[in-house]
């Protein structure tokens, strides 16, 4: 998946996530996606390639990095809880969709119940 396609795919998936919105708190070079003011995805090309940065559980993060050359620790983020998707390799559309959704749900799970746009225990689970 090339860089434009990677970022387009991630952007398209965000459009399907209730309560998700785009912000630019770090300037025009960074697209920052939030749910209820909490960041779950960032996109930029400041590294020289179009990358997508996502939240991931520590165990998932480690496993994904071992399984995919184009998934590395989160660029400028906590390396244990964030991953970076690079456009150079074999990332499949479904994996990108799943990783964006998982990142979103990790943030939603930590929101107060009244602020959750979806139930993280059931959202998106019926189509996996």
Secondary structure, DSSP 8 states (H G I E B T S, - for coil): --HHHHHHHHHHHHHTSTTEEEE-TT-TTEEEEEETTEEEEEEE-TTSS-EEEEE--HHHHHHHHHH-TTEEE-TTS-TTTEEEE-TTS---HHHHHHHHHHHHHHHHHTS-GGG-SS-TTTTTGGG-
